């Protein structure tokens, strides 16, 4: 199994009052818009639920750090109408080691 060389990871908490609407927008509008940008290959979303609190993690496989420098990405990134309801951090990770169990 080959793992991606570069990941763009977004960690989000969202106001529970808009969470259902935000999830709908994220899955149907935002995620497809971002994945269609040059250099984006795949995306997967995850949720962590602890003590009635939820955090969302989106992992994008990208070609490399330059992927986040495109005009398309600059135009589509952000939280739209949810910007004051979301707390997020993002980071690019580049693979430095890979080991397979044989």
N, C-alpha and C positions, 0 to 999 in steps of 0.2 A: 504494500500500500504506500502510495506516495502522498506526502502531506504538502500543503501549499508553502511556497517560498516566502510569501508576503501576506500578512493579514492586516486588515483595518478593523479594529474592534471598538464598538460603541456601547457604553454602559449607561443605562437610563433608569431614573425613577420618575414617575409621573403622578400628578395629582389624582387621587382616586376618584374625584368628582368628574373627571373627563377621560378616565382610563379606557372605558369601553369604546368611546368615540375615537380616541387616539389610536387604539389598537386597530380599529377598522381602517382609519386613514393610513396608518403605517403600512399595513399589509397590502392594501389595495392601491394606494397612490405612491407613497414615499419610497417604499422598498423597490417596486418596479422601476421608478424613475432613476434611482441611484444605480441599480444593477445595469441599467441600459447605458450608463456613462462609459466612455472608453476606458479600458483597463480593468473594469470590474468583471469578474468571472462567475462567482457564485455568492450566495448569501444564505445565512441561516439565523433564525431567531431562537432565543432561549429565555426561559423565565425561571427565577428563583423565588420561592415563596417561603418566608420565615416569619412566624409570629404576626400574621395578617398584613405583612408588608411584602411588596413585590418589587423586584428589580428585573429589568430586561437587558439582555445582552444580544447584540447583533454582531455576527462575525462575517466579514466580507473577504473573499479571496480576491486579491488584486495583483496586477502585474508588478507593481513596485511603488515606492513613494511618489514618483512622478504622476501616478494615477490621480492623486488628490490636487494636482495643479491644473487640471483641464478646465476649460471654460464651462463645459457641461456640468461638471461636478459643482463648480462655484455657483452656478445658477440654481441648482437643485438642492443643495445642502441646507440644513436648518430645520426648524420645527414649525414653520408656518404659523397658523393661528394658535398653536399650542406653546409658543415660545415662553410664555410666562407660567406655564404649568409643568415644565419639564426641567429636570436637573440632569445634566449629561456630561460625560467625559469620553474622549476618544483618543486612540493611540494606534500608530502603525507598529507592527511587529515583523521583524525579518528573521527567518529561520537561521540558526547558527549550527545546529546539530540535529541529526536524525538517526535514530537507532531502530532497527526492526528485530523482533523476536523471531528467530528462525526455527 
